[in-house]
Amino acid sequence: MSYQQQYRPSGFNILPPVVKNLLIINGIMFLATWAFKSRFNIDLNDMLGLHYPTSPKFHWYQFFTYMFMHGGFEHILFNMFGLWTFGYVLENFWGPQRFLFYYVITGLGAALIQTLYTYYQLHVIDTAIATLDPETVRSLLGPHFSGTVIQDLYNGLKAAHPSDSTIAEATQDLGAYRAFVEGISTVGASGALFGILLAFGMLFPNTELMMLFFPVPIKAKYFVTIYGCIELFSGVYQAEGDFVAHFAHLGGMLFGFILIKIWQKDRNKFY
């Protein structure tokens, strides 16, 4: 990915200190995760990834540490590539202190929005357990069970007087799904990275980006808008087997937008 036109800084540093240290810290934590898992069977992602507050594995510091944990090589590779590609431009533009503050705030905002989304998911599941509404049960459990099983369960709940076994089965399956949702942990720098993408699009809207796998120039403002819409659609209509924290990405963009708008009120501080 390349950029041109809008940004021509003086005193340009291709690897400024905050970006460099973030790359190093993420790399160290990735290697430590692999080493602890292989040698001691200790899962650092499970310890330092963000869990929902009612989970027994939750600790307050996970709102911060999750940003430095990654689920695999491709995960960290693309996140760190994005961090360097856009982050070093912003750090040169803002300076290290403002850039680091922005990075941390967008990462924390991403964690908060993802937690609120999980709260909403659990509320929907709890409501389904209480009411055993057939349509809701089918929509919740459909992606996780075979079609025949869900159809039989749906038909049983639609009956005038559902059997005790059908009620018990639906309650058990919903309870298992609730435990699954509550137990998911969030890892990765993607929330802060999406905040960085948002900032780049706002600061350099007409800069043309050339995607590696889509060799057609696209202005940053359109790229960010399209990417945000894709994340929103993917989060609302999450596909089967998709465990990406789309609302964390959106949270990073939201908090980044708010922070930039606050800074823009005092242009002397912003620039």
C-alpha positions as CSV (number, residue, x, y, z in Angstrom):
1,M,0.0,0.0,0.0
2,S,1.4,3.4,-0.9
3,Y,0.4,7.0,-0.4
4,Q,1.3,10.2,-2.2
5,Q,0.4,13.8,-2.8
6,Q,-0.9,15.1,0.6
7,Y,2.0,14.4,3.0
8,R,5.4,16.0,2.6
9,P,6.8,16.4,6.1
10,S,10.1,18.0,7.2
11,G,12.3,16.0,9.5
12,F,10.7,12.9,8.1
13,N,11.4,9.6,10.1
14,I,10.4,6.4,8.4
15,L,10.5,4.5,11.7
16,P,9.7,7.0,14.5
17,P,10.1,6.0,18.1
18,V,6.5,5.1,19.2
19,V,5.8,3.1,16.1
20,K,9.2,1.3,16.4
21,N,8.6,0.5,20.1
22,L,5.0,-0.7,19.4
23,L,6.3,-3.0,16.7
24,I,9.0,-4.3,19.1
25,I,6.6,-4.9,22.0
26,N,4.0,-6.7,19.8
27,G,6.8,-8.8,18.3
28,I,8.1,-9.7,21.8
29,M,4.7,-10.6,23.1
30,F,3.9,-12.7,20.0
31,L,7.2,-14.7,20.6
32,A,6.5,-15.0,24.3
33,T,3.0,-16.3,23.6
34,W,4.5,-19.0,21.4
35,A,7.3,-19.9,23.9
36,F,5.1,-20.1,26.9
37,K,2.5,-22.2,25.1
38,S,5.1,-24.7,23.7
39,R,7.3,-25.0,26.8
40,F,5.0,-24.5,29.7
41,N,1.5,-24.9,28.2
42,I,0.6,-21.4,29.4
43,D,-1.7,-19.5,27.1
44,L,-0.8,-15.8,27.4
45,N,-3.6,-14.9,25.0
46,D,-6.1,-16.4,27.5
47,M,-4.4,-14.6,30.3
48,L,-3.9,-11.2,28.7
49,G,-6.7,-11.1,26.1
50,L,-9.8,-9.2,26.9
51,H,-12.6,-11.3,28.5
52,Y,-16.1,-10.1,29.3
53,P,-16.2,-8.7,32.9
54,T,-18.5,-11.5,34.2
55,S,-16.0,-14.2,33.1
56,P,-13.9,-15.7,35.8
57,K,-10.9,-15.1,33.5
58,F,-11.5,-11.3,33.4
59,H,-9.0,-8.9,34.9
60,W,-9.1,-5.1,34.6
61,Y,-5.7,-4.8,32.9
62,Q,-6.9,-6.8,29.9
63,F,-8.5,-3.7,28.5
64,F,-4.9,-2.6,27.9
65,T,-2.9,-5.8,27.4
66,Y,-5.2,-7.3,24.7
67,M,-3.8,-4.7,22.3
68,F,-0.4,-6.5,22.3
69,M,-1.6,-10.0,21.9
70,H,-2.3,-11.8,18.6
71,G,-3.9,-15.0,17.5
72,G,-1.5,-16.0,14.8
73,F,1.3,-15.0,12.4
74,E,-1.0,-13.6,9.7
75,H,-2.9,-11.6,12.4
76,I,0.2,-9.9,13.8
77,L,1.7,-9.5,10.3
78,F,-1.1,-7.5,8.8
79,N,-1.7,-5.5,12.0
80,M,1.9,-4.5,12.2
81,F,2.2,-3.8,8.5
82,G,-0.8,-1.5,8.8
83,L,0.6,0.1,12.0
84,W,3.8,1.0,10.2
85,T,2.2,2.0,6.8
86,F,-0.1,4.6,8.3
87,G,1.2,5.0,11.8
88,Y,4.6,6.5,11.0
89,V,2.9,9.1,8.9
90,L,0.7,10.2,11.8
91,E,3.5,10.1,14.3
92,N,5.6,12.4,12.1
93,F,2.6,14.7,11.7
94,W,1.4,14.7,15.3
95,G,4.6,14.0,17.2
96,P,5.2,10.9,19.5
97,Q,3.2,12.0,22.5
98,R,0.0,12.8,20.7
99,F,0.3,9.7,18.5
100,L,0.8,7.4,21.5
101,F,-2.1,9.0,23.3
102,Y,-4.3,8.5,20.2
103,Y,-3.2,4.9,19.8
104,V,-4.0,4.0,23.4
105,I,-7.4,5.8,23.5
106,T,-8.6,4.2,20.3
107,G,-7.4,0.8,21.6
108,L,-9.3,1.3,24.9
109,G,-12.3,2.6,23.0
110,A,-12.3,-0.5,20.8
111,A,-12.3,-2.7,23.9
112,L,-15.2,-0.8,25.5
113,I,-17.4,-1.0,22.4
114,Q,-16.6,-4.7,22.0
115,T,-17.6,-5.3,25.6
116,L,-20.8,-3.3,25.2
117,Y,-21.6,-5.4,22.1
118,T,-21.0,-8.6,24.1
119,Y,-23.4,-7.3,26.8
120,Y,-26.0,-6.8,24.1
121,Q,-25.4,-10.4,22.8
122,L,-25.8,-11.8,26.3
123,H,-29.0,-9.8,26.8
124,V,-30.5,-11.2,23.6
125,I,-29.6,-14.7,24.7
126,D,-31.0,-14.2,28.2
127,T,-34.2,-12.9,26.7
128,A,-34.4,-15.9,24.4
129,I,-33.9,-18.3,27.4
130,A,-36.7,-16.5,29.3
131,T,-39.2,-16.5,26.4
132,L,-38.0,-19.4,24.1
133,D,-39.4,-17.4,21.2
134,P,-38.9,-19.9,18.2
135,E,-37.7,-17.2,15.7
136,T,-35.1,-15.8,18.1
137,V,-33.9,-19.3,19.1
138,R,-33.5,-20.2,15.4
139,S,-31.6,-17.0,14.6
140,L,-29.2,-17.5,17.6
141,L,-28.6,-21.2,17.3
142,G,-28.9,-21.7,13.5
143,P,-25.3,-20.9,12.6
144,H,-24.0,-23.4,15.2
145,F,-26.2,-26.5,14.7
146,S,-27.2,-28.5,11.7
147,G,-30.3,-27.4,9.8
148,T,-32.3,-30.5,10.7
149,V,-31.6,-30.1,14.5
150,I,-32.6,-26.4,14.5
151,Q,-35.7,-27.1,12.3
152,D,-36.9,-29.8,14.7
153,L,-36.3,-27.5,17.7
154,Y,-38.1,-24.7,15.9
155,N,-41.1,-26.9,15.1
156,G,-41.3,-28.1,18.7
157,L,-41.2,-24.6,20.1
158,K,-43.9,-23.5,17.5
159,A,-46.3,-26.1,18.7
160,A,-49.2,-25.0,20.8
161,H,-47.8,-26.8,23.8
162,P,-44.0,-27.5,23.5
163,S,-43.0,-30.7,25.2
164,D,-40.8,-30.6,28.3
165,S,-38.0,-32.2,26.4
166,T,-38.1,-29.5,23.7
167,I,-38.0,-26.8,26.3
168,A,-35.2,-28.4,28.1
169,E,-33.2,-28.9,24.9
170,A,-33.6,-25.3,23.8
171,T,-32.7,-24.0,27.3
172,Q,-29.6,-26.2,27.4
173,D,-28.4,-25.2,23.9
174,L,-29.0,-21.5,24.6
175,G,-27.1,-21.8,27.9
176,A,-24.2,-23.5,26.1
177,Y,-24.2,-20.7,23.5
178,R,-24.3,-18.1,26.2
179,A,-21.3,-19.6,27.9
180,F,-19.5,-19.7,24.6
181,V,-20.1,-15.9,23.9
182,E,-19.2,-15.0,27.5
183,G,-16.0,-16.9,27.3
184,I,-14.6,-15.5,24.0
185,S,-11.5,-13.4,24.4
186,T,-10.5,-10.5,22.2
187,V,-6.9,-10.0,21.1
188,G,-5.1,-7.8,18.7
189,A,-4.1,-4.3,17.8
190,S,-6.8,-4.0,15.2
191,G,-9.0,-1.6,17.2
192,A,-6.2,0.9,17.5
193,L,-5.2,0.2,13.9
194,F,-8.7,1.1,12.6
195,G,-8.4,4.3,14.6
196,I,-5.2,5.0,12.8
197,L,-6.9,4.3,9.4
198,L,-9.7,6.7,10.4
199,A,-7.2,9.5,11.3
200,F,-5.3,9.0,8.1
201,G,-8.5,9.3,6.1
202,M,-9.5,12.5,8.0
203,L,-6.1,14.2,7.8
204,F,-5.1,13.2,4.3
205,P,-8.5,12.6,2.6
206,N,-7.3,13.0,-1.0
207,T,-4.2,11.0,-0.7
208,E,-4.3,8.1,-3.1
209,L,-3.8,4.6,-1.8
210,M,-2.7,1.7,-4.0
211,M,-3.8,-1.6,-2.5
212,L,-1.5,-4.6,-2.9
213,F,-4.3,-6.9,-4.2
214,F,-6.4,-4.2,-5.8
215,P,-4.1,-2.2,-8.1
216,V,-6.5,0.7,-8.6
217,P,-5.8,4.1,-6.8
218,I,-8.4,5.0,-4.3
219,K,-8.5,8.2,-2.2
220,A,-8.0,7.7,1.5
221,K,-11.4,9.1,2.4
222,Y,-13.2,6.6,0.2
223,F,-11.1,3.8,1.4
224,V,-11.8,4.5,5.1
225,T,-15.5,4.9,4.4
226,I,-15.8,1.7,2.4
227,Y,-13.8,-0.2,5.0
228,G,-15.9,1.1,7.8
229,C,-19.1,0.1,6.0
230,I,-17.8,-3.4,5.4
231,E,-17.0,-3.8,9.1
232,L,-20.4,-2.6,10.1
233,F,-22.1,-5.0,7.8
234,S,-19.8,-7.8,8.9
235,G,-20.6,-7.1,12.5
236,V,-24.4,-6.9,12.1
237,Y,-24.6,-9.9,9.7
238,Q,-21.7,-11.9,11.2
239,A,-21.1,-15.0,9.1
240,E,-20.8,-18.5,10.4
241,G,-17.3,-19.2,11.7
242,D,-16.4,-15.4,11.7
243,F,-14.8,-14.7,15.0
244,V,-13.4,-11.3,14.0
245,A,-14.2,-8.5,16.6
246,H,-15.8,-6.2,14.0
247,F,-17.3,-3.9,16.7
248,A,-13.9,-3.5,18.2
249,H,-12.7,-2.2,14.9
250,L,-15.7,0.2,14.7
251,G,-15.0,1.2,18.3
252,G,-11.5,2.2,17.4
253,M,-12.8,4.3,14.5
254,L,-15.5,5.9,16.6
255,F,-13.2,7.0,19.4
256,G,-10.6,8.2,16.9
257,F,-13.3,10.3,15.2
258,I,-14.4,11.8,18.5
259,L,-10.8,12.5,19.6
260,I,-9.9,14.2,16.4
261,K,-13.0,16.3,16.5
262,I,-12.2,17.4,20.0
263,W,-8.6,18.3,18.9
264,Q,-9.9,20.2,15.8
265,K,-11.7,22.7,18.1
266,D,-8.3,24.1,19.0
267,R,-6.4,24.0,15.7
268,N,-3.2,25.3,17.3
269,K,-3.2,22.2,19.5
270,F,-4.3,19.9,16.7
271,Y,-1.6,20.9,14.3
